[in-house]
Amino acid sequence: IVGFVIFTVGPVLGSAGISLLQWNIVTPPVWQGLSNYIRLITDMEFWNSLRATLYYTVATVPLGIVLSFALALALNTNIKGVSLYRTIYFIPVVTSMVAVSLMWRWIYNPTSGILNYMLDRLFTALGLNIRPPDWLQSATWAMPAIALMSVWKGLGYNMVIYLAALQGIPRHLYEAAEIDGASDWHRLIHITIPLVSATTTLCLILQIIASFNVFGQVYVMTGGGPHGSTRVLVQYIYETGFKYYKMGYSAAMSYILFFIILVISIVQYLLLTRKEAA
């Protein structure tokens, strides 16, 4: 409890106070009240970074949930070596984000990366005169490239959660459905998916929180470029606080991010509660 108060509750309350100040760490702080929050309304950089964050969230969360559920279904079997497969898919989760980001920077390299090399050979074989894009230097492709890497890295996390939920479904439900002539598809739709709905909501909440807090891969792979197309909200908060030393303004943006995540989480929880009550 003492550690939680000192290292979590204390900084949270302290940053709330800082968000009401004009402070650059060096000079004494000046009281600003709600000026930092009001200023956000007309800050186009803030809205652009929030838009980029929402784009990243929409690109990663649904795809990550669907793929991790499909992967859990595939690995929820008794085939030989299934534990090894589960471990392999989980390894990226515990791998350093910086290391993974550097690896994917090489994959996306337009001249020596394996992705463009394979696409070049594919297009040539199909007789198409198409050149693969420079993924991380294109304002169009940079964010999808980062999103794809993030989905790959986080796939194993939700997979483990879904595996636990799938293994908790009573087998007699499937046996009864099979006796009644239900196909694999009907068993999936009418038994599996409804019984893991709470797990899906949990994964959605965790994924959305993680997507709104995205920073490491963006910082390493693009630095927010090109032309600010991948400058997500957390990077803008970081630059404002630790590059331009506008600590109060940075703290205000952090609290806006906190309230956005809080509202989304509450709405998802209420929807889940209503669905279970029905």
SVG drawing of the C-alpha trace seen along z (x, -y; Angstrom):
<svg xmlns="http://www.w3.org/2000/svg" viewBox="-33 -33 53 70">
<polyline fill="none" stroke="black" stroke-width="0.4" points="0.0,0.0 2.8,-2.4 4.5,-1.7 1.3,-2.2 0.7,-5.5 4.2,-6.8 4.8,-5.7 1.2,-5.8 -1.3,-7.8 1.3,-10.5 2.5,-11.2 -1.1,-11.1 -2.2,-13.8 1.0,-15.7 0.5,-15.8 -3.0,-17.1 -1.5,-20.0 1.1,-20.6 -1.5,-20.7 -2.8,-23.9 0.6,-25.6 2.9,-27.2 6.2,-25.6 9.4,-24.8 11.2,-23.0 13.9,-25.8 11.9,-28.8 9.3,-29.0 5.8,-27.7 3.1,-30.2 -0.6,-29.5 -2.6,-29.2 -5.9,-27.6 -7.7,-25.9 -5.8,-27.9 -3.8,-24.9 -7.0,-22.9 -8.7,-25.8 -5.7,-26.2 -6.1,-22.6 -9.3,-23.5 -7.5,-25.6 -4.3,-23.6 -4.3,-21.9 -1.2,-19.9 -3.1,-18.3 -6.1,-17.5 -3.9,-16.1 -2.1,-13.8 -5.4,-12.7 -6.6,-11.9 -3.4,-9.9 -4.0,-8.0 -7.6,-7.2 -6.4,-6.0 -3.9,-3.7 -6.6,-2.4 -9.1,-1.6 -6.3,0.0 -5.0,2.3 -7.7,3.1 -10.3,5.0 -7.7,6.8 -5.7,7.7 -8.8,9.1 -10.0,11.1 -6.5,12.6 -5.8,13.4 -9.2,15.2 -8.6,17.2 -5.1,18.1 -6.4,19.2 -9.0,21.4 -6.3,23.0 -4.1,23.7 -6.9,24.9 -6.2,28.5 -4.3,31.5 -2.0,31.7 1.6,32.7 3.9,29.8 1.0,27.3 2.8,25.9 5.8,25.1 3.6,23.3 1.9,21.3 5.4,20.3 6.5,19.2 3.5,17.0 4.0,15.4 7.7,14.6 7.1,11.3 5.0,10.1 8.0,10.3 10.5,9.0 11.8,5.5 9.7,3.0 12.9,1.2 14.4,4.5 11.1,5.4 10.8,1.9 14.4,1.9 13.8,5.4 10.7,4.1 12.5,1.0 14.8,3.3 11.8,5.4 10.3,2.2 13.6,0.8 12.8,-0.1 16.1,1.1 17.4,3.9 14.2,5.0 12.8,8.4 9.2,7.2 9.9,5.1 12.2,7.8 9.3,10.3 6.8,7.9 9.1,7.0 9.5,10.7 5.7,11.2 4.8,8.2 7.4,9.3 6.0,12.9 2.5,11.5 3.8,9.2 2.8,6.0 4.9,2.8 4.4,1.8 7.0,0.6 6.5,1.3 6.2,-1.9 8.8,-3.3 6.7,-2.3 8.0,-4.4 8.7,-7.5 5.2,-7.6 2.5,-9.7 0.0,-7.2 1.7,-3.9 3.7,-4.8 0.8,-4.4 -0.5,-1.1 3.0,0.2 3.4,-0.6 -0.1,0.8 0.8,4.1 3.9,4.4 2.0,3.7 -0.7,6.3 2.1,8.9 3.8,8.1 0.7,8.1 -1.0,11.1 0.2,13.6 -1.0,11.6 -4.7,11.8 -4.2,15.3 -3.3,16.5 -6.3,14.8 -8.6,16.3 -7.0,19.7 -7.9,19.6 -11.5,18.6 -11.8,21.4 -10.5,24.0 -13.1,22.9 -16.1,23.6 -17.8,26.9 -17.3,29.7 -20.8,31.1 -22.2,28.0 -20.3,28.9 -21.2,32.6 -24.9,31.8 -24.8,29.5 -23.0,32.1 -25.7,34.7 -28.3,32.2 -26.5,32.0 -24.9,28.6 -22.0,27.9 -18.6,26.5 -19.7,23.1 -23.0,23.2 -21.1,24.3 -18.7,21.4 -21.4,18.8 -23.9,20.1 -21.6,21.5 -18.0,20.3 -18.4,16.6 -21.2,15.9 -19.3,17.6 -16.1,15.6 -17.9,12.3 -16.7,11.1 -13.1,12.0 -13.6,10.1 -14.7,7.0 -11.6,7.4 -9.3,7.7 -11.0,4.7 -10.5,2.5 -6.8,3.6 -6.2,3.1 -7.8,-0.3 -5.8,-1.5 -2.6,-0.2 -3.4,-1.7 -4.0,-5.2 -0.7,-4.9 1.3,-3.9 4.7,-5.5 7.8,-3.3 7.3,-1.9 6.4,-5.3 9.4,-7.0 11.8,-4.3 10.4,-3.7 9.3,-7.1 9.8,-9.7 6.3,-11.0 7.0,-11.5 6.7,-11.8 5.0,-15.2 3.5,-14.4 1.4,-11.6 2.4,-9.2 2.8,-11.7 0.5,-10.1 -0.8,-11.8 1.7,-10.3 4.6,-11.4 3.2,-15.0 2.9,-14.9 6.5,-13.7 7.8,-16.4 5.8,-19.1 7.1,-18.2 10.6,-17.0 11.7,-18.8 10.0,-22.1 9.7,-21.9 6.1,-23.0 5.3,-20.7 1.9,-22.2 0.6,-22.0 2.0,-18.4 0.3,-17.4 -3.0,-18.8 -2.8,-16.7 -2.0,-13.7 -5.2,-14.2 -7.3,-14.6 -5.8,-11.3 -6.7,-9.7 -10.3,-10.9 -10.7,-9.7 -9.5,-6.2 -11.7,-6.3 -14.8,-7.2 -14.2,-4.5 -13.6,-1.9 -16.7,-2.8 -18.9,-2.7 -17.5,0.8 -18.1,2.0 -21.7,0.7 -22.4,2.4 -21.0,5.7 -23.1,5.4 -26.2,4.7 -25.6,7.6 -25.0,10.0 -28.2,8.8 -30.2,9.4"/>
</svg>
